Amino acid sequence: MKRWYLYPFSLGYHLGTSIRNRMYDWGLFSSSKFRTPIIGVGNLSVGGSGKSPMVMYLAEYLSKYYRTGVLSRGYGRITKGYSIVNYDSNYKLVGDEPMQLFERFRNRFVIGVCEDRVFGAKKIIEDMDLEVLLLDDSYQHRAIKPGMNLLLTDYNDPYFKDFILPAGDLRESRHGMKRANIIMVTKCPDDLTEEKKQFYISRIRPQHYQKVFFSAISYDENILGLDSMMPVKNLDYYDVLLITGIANPSQLLKEISKYNKKIKHLQYKDHHNFTDDDIKKISAEYKKLGEYKVILTTEKDYVRLKTFDYLRDKIYYWPINVEIDKREDFNKIIQNYVRKV
C-alpha cells in the first residue's frame, strides 16, 4: 500500500539507508566473509515475499548433498543470543519460522538463531561443521557478505513498482537489487506466459551477472492436524474459521475459495503473539459456525496456535511448497556455487 502523504519522510529514510550501504560498499563498515559457502535469502520490501518456503526449498535440497545449516534472527522470541533449535525448543524460545522449519524437517539440517549474524554464523559453522549455511532474511544485514545473494520479489507487488518506507514498503532503494546474484519472482500465477516473464525481466533490468527465475506457491492436497489429516477437497463440507498471522494472506484466501466459500477470516499481524483473549475470540467465532466446522491456519501460525489446549485437537494447517520454473537450471547455479567455494 502506497502512502503518498509520507513521501517527505521517505526522503530521509532513503538518505539514511543509502549512506549506510555506501559505507559497506566502500569498506568503511566491515563485512565479514567466510570460507564456508553462505547463501543469503531476502528481499527489498517488508512483509511476505515467500522467504520461508524458499529457505525450506534450499535447505531440503542442499541437505541431500551437504551438511547444511540455516541461521535466523529468531524474530519474536523472548530470548537473546545464540541457540540451536531442538526437540526442547518452542516458538517463544526460537521464533515461529525456525520452529516451523524444525517441525517439518526435524534433524535433516541444523537450524540456529542469533540476532548477531556474524557471531551466529561463526558459531554454527564451527560447532556443527557445516558445509553450507543459509541466512534467512539477510539482505539488509550487511555485516556478513554472503557468497551468493538470492533476492525475492512478489509477482503481485514487485519492488520496481514500490517506494521506500514509509511511503511504500521498501527497506532500501531499488538499487539494492544490484547486490543479488539471483532474482526470484515469487507467488507467480499458474498461467504465467513467456511474454509476461519477459515483461517482468524487462522491468527488473538484471545486471549481466544476474539470473532471473520465477516461482509459484503450491498447496498440499491435504490439511494436517495434530493426529489427523483431511483431503483439502473435503473442506467443501465444512464451515471454515481461518486464522492468519502472516504478512499477506491474500493468496491463501484465494486458494481456499477454490474449495470453500463459507470462510470466516480472523486476520492478525505478521508474527502475532496470540493471547488468551485471542483464543477466547477464536472460541466464540468457532461456536457460531455450523455443525460441521474446522479451524484452519498456516503452517507458521500452527506452531504458535497449537500450544493452546482449546485449539490443539481442533486446528489444521495447510502445508505449502515452492515450485520453481526451470528448477534444474536454478539448482545447477546453487550447486556450482557451493562446489566452487
N, C-alpha and C positions, 0 to 999 in steps of 0.2 A: 504494500500500500504506500502510495507516494503522499508525502505531507509537505506540500509546496511552501506553506507558511513558515516551515522550519528551515528553509533553504539557507538563510544567512548563518545559522548555526552550523550547517554542513560545511561552509567555507572554512570555519575554524577547525572543525574535525578533520577535514581534508588536509589542511596545513600541518596539523599535528602528526597525522599518520604518515604523510609524505616525508616530513623531516625524519621521523623515526626510521622509515625504510631507507632513506638516503644514508643515514648513519650506519646501517648494516651494510649497505652496498659499498660504501667507502671504507669499511673496515674500522670505523670509529667505535662501533659497538661490536663486541666479539660474538662470533657464531661458531659453535663447536662442530667439528667434523669427526666422523667415526670410521674406523676401518670396516666395521660390520655394515653390510648394506642396510640402509634405512629408507623406507618409503613413507612419505608424508601424505595424508589424505585430508583434504579440507575444502573450503570454499571461500568466496569473497563476501558472501552475504550471511546475515544472521538467519537462524531458522533452519528448517529441514530441506536439505538438498539431496538427501539419500546417503549420508555418510555411513550410517550404521550398517545398512545392507551391503555397501561397497567394502567396508572393512571386513565384514563377515565373509564375503566372497574371496577377498585376497588372502585372509588368514586361513580359510579352509583349503584354498588352492595351494598356497605355499607350504602349508604344513604337510602336504603329501611328499614333499621333496627335501624340506629343510626344517631344522629346529627353529620354530617361528615364535615370535612374541608380539604382543600388542600392548602399547603403552597409552593410557588415557589419563586425563587430568582427574577423572572421577567426579564430574560435575554433580553438585547437590549432596555430596556425602557430608557426614558430620565429623569426619576425622581429617587429619592432616598427615602429610608425609608420604613415605613410600610403603607400598603394600602389594603383596601378590594375592590375587583372587583365588579362593579355595572353597572347600566344602563348608567351612565355618563362616564364610562371608555372607553378607546380605547387602541390599541396595543402600542402606543407611551408612554402612561402613565403606563401601567402594563406589557407590553411584549406580544408577539404574542401567546404563548402557554396558559397562563392564560386567555387571551381574547377568544381564541378558545374554552376552556372549558366552559366559561360563555355563549358564544353564542349558544352552543349546549344544555346546561343543565339549563341555567338561574339560578333560585333560588333553584334547587334541593339540592345543598350543598353550603357551603361557600368556596370562593376562595380568598386567601390572597397572597400578595407579600411582601418580605422583604429580603434584602441582608444579614442582621444579623439573622441567623436562630434561635438562642436562643431567642432573643428578640421577633422576629416574632411569634415563637411558643407559648411563654408565652402569648403574647397579643391576638392572635386569639383564643386560648383555653379559656382564661378568658372572653374576650369580647363576644364571640359567644357561650359560654357554650357548647363546643364541647365534644362529647363522643369518638371520634376517629379522628386522624389527619394523613393525608398522606403528606409525604415530597417528593417533586419531585426533581429528580436528586441530591440525597443527599448522595450518597455512600462515597464520599471523604470529606464530610462536617462533620467531626467527633466531632465538638463542641457539637452536640446533639447525644445521644446514643438511637436510636430507639429500641423499644422492639422487633421489627421484621424488618429484612432487606431482601428485595427482590432484587436479583441481576439478571440483564438481560444480555444475550449474544446472538448475532446474529448467527443463524444457519450457514449462509454463511461466516461468519467472526468471529468464536468463539475466546474467549480470549486465549484459550490454544494453538492457532496457531499464536498468535500475540506477539509483543515485546513492550517494554516500550518506551515511547516518548524520542527523536524524531525519532528514527529508525523505530518504529512501532507506534501504536495508543493507547497503554495502558497508562492510567493516573497513574497507580501504578503497582507494581508487581502482578503477577498472584496469589501470596499467599494471596492477599487481599480477595480472594473468600471465605476464611475461616470465614469471619465476617457475611456471608449470612446465613439466615435460610432457604430460598427457592432460588433455582437457576432456572430461567426460560429461556429456549432456545426459542428464538423468530424467527418469519418470516420463520417458517418451511414450506417445500413444502407439497402439498396436499397428495402426495403419500408416505409420510414418513412411513417406515415399523418398526415393533418392533425390527428387527435386527439393523436397523440404530439408533434407540433410544438407544438400549443397547450399541452400539459402542460409541455414544456420552457420555453416562453416564460413560463408562469406561475411556474416556479421561478427563472428568470433575473430576473424583475421589472424589465424595462428601464425606464429613465427616459423621460420624454416626448420627449427629443431623440435617443433611441437606436433603431436599427433592428436587428432580429434576422434573420439568414439561416441557411440550412442547406446544408451541402455534403458531398460524398462523394468518396472517392478512386476514380479509375478507372484500371485497369491496361491497358497496351497489349496488342494482340493478338500482339505478337512480343517475344521477348527478343533482346538485341543483344550482340554480341561485338566484338572488335577489327576484323575484316573480314568478319563473318558475321552472319546473322540467322536465327532459328528461330521458327516459329509456336509460341506457348505451349502449344497443344493437343498438340504433339508431345512434351511433357515426359513424357507417359504411357509413352513407350518407354524412359525413362532412369531410372537411379538418380541422385538429386539430392543434391549436397552444398551446403547452403545456408549462406552466411556472412553474418552481420549484425553491424554495429557501430552500431546505431541505438537510440534510447531505448526504443521499444516495437515489437517485430516481430510482435506477435500477429495483426494484420490481414493482414500479408504471409503468415504461415503459413496462416491461414485461406483466403486466396485461392489459394495454391499447392496446398493439399489438394484443391481442386476438380479439379485436373488430374493430381495425383500423390500417392500415399500413401507412396512409398518415399523418404522425406526424412531425411537426416542433417543436423542443425542444429548449427552451431558458432556460439554467441552470444557476442559481446563487448560491452563497454560502449560507450555513445554516443561517437562521435569517436575510437574506439580507434586508437592509433598502432601499426599492425601491425609486428611484428619478424620477424627471420629465424627465430626459434624458432616463431613463429606459423605461418609458411609451411611449416616442417618438419612441424608437426602437421597442417596442411591437406593437405600432400602425402601423409602417412601415411594419413589418413582417405580421401583420394581413391583411393589404391591398393587399399583394402579393398572398394571398390564393384565392381559387376559389369562386364561387358564394355562395355556401353553406359552411359555416365555423363556427367554435366555438373556444372560448378560454377556456382552461381547466387548473385547478390548484389544489393544495392540500387544505385541509381544513385549515391548519395552514397558508398557504400563502394567502388564501382568505381574512382573517381578515385584512391583510395589503393592498392587491390589490384593494379591493372594495372601499377603501377610495378615489380612483382617479375617477373623474367624467367620463372620457372616458371609463373606464372599467366596471363601476357599472352595466350596463344593458347588458353587453356582456359576462361576465365571469361566469363560472360554477366551482364548486368544487365537488370532489368525496369523500364522507364520507367513512371512514374505521372504522372497529371494530376489536377486538381481539377475536379469538376463541381458548379456552384452552382445550387441551386434558386432560381427567379426571378432568373436571371442578368441579364436585361435591366434589371430594377429595380436590382440591385446595381451594374451598370456605369453606370447613369444617375447614381446618387449619387456615384460616383467621378468621373465626367466633370464633373458640376455643381460639385463642389468645386474641381477643377483649373482650370476655366474662370473661376470667380469670384475666384480669388486674383490 
